[in-house]
């Protein structure tokens, strides 16, 4: 990890943590089953009142899925994609 990387370690069990950046946001949401949804969302220019996700417009231009058994990952089609979510369960 580069020396300039900012690491955010979540120690409080808030229902949601949001990182806002120009073009969109990344959020981590805890479920009632103590699993987590990780969301990546871009601002498509739609203004939703009383939200913290307002920023410059963004567009997902490329993506990649990495698997343990496949080196290098797999590119994914991102045309018109504006939100991606994965659910994470701890062991």
C-alpha positions, -999 to 999 in steps of 0.1 A, spaced: 0 0 0 14 34 -9 26 56 20 1 82 9 -29 59 12 -56 69 38 -68 38 57 -102 40 73 -108 13 99 -144 11 110 -146 5 147 -180 19 155 -210 -2 145 -229 26 128 -256 14 104 -238 31 75 -205 47 66 -202 69 35 -172 82 16 -180 109 -8 -157 118 -37 -160 138 -69 -183 118 -91 -199 95 -65 -198 77 -32 -188 44 -16 -208 32 14 -207 3 38 -241 -7 53 -245 -32 82 -276 -54 79 -297 -67 108 -280 -101 103 -246 -85 109 -236 -88 72 -225 -59 51 -235 -43 18 -207 -24 1 -221 1 -25 -203 20 -52 -226 47 -67 -219 74 -92 -237 107 -94 -256 107 -127 -268 142 -122 -300 134 -104 -305 155 -73 -322 137 -44 -332 161 -16 -316 156 18 -288 132 7 -251 134 11 -243 119 -23 -243 151 -42 -211 158 -61 -198 162 -96 -214 139 -122 -196 106 -127 -196 77 -150 -183 41 -144 -159 35 -174 -145 1 -166 -146 -26 -140 -129 -59 -130 -138 -89 -110 -110 -109 -94 -113 -145 -83 -89 -166 -63 -85 -192 -91 -82 -167 -120 -51 -145 -122 -56 -110 -136 -93 -108 -131 -121 -105 -156 -132 -72 -171 -169 -64 -168 -193 -45 -191 -201 -11 -175 -222 7 -201 -249 27 -183 -239 11 -149 -244 37 -121 -245 14 -90 -228 -18 -79 -234 -36 -46 -219 -67 -30 -230 -84 2 -203 -96 26 -205 -121 54 -178 -126 80 -167 -160 91 
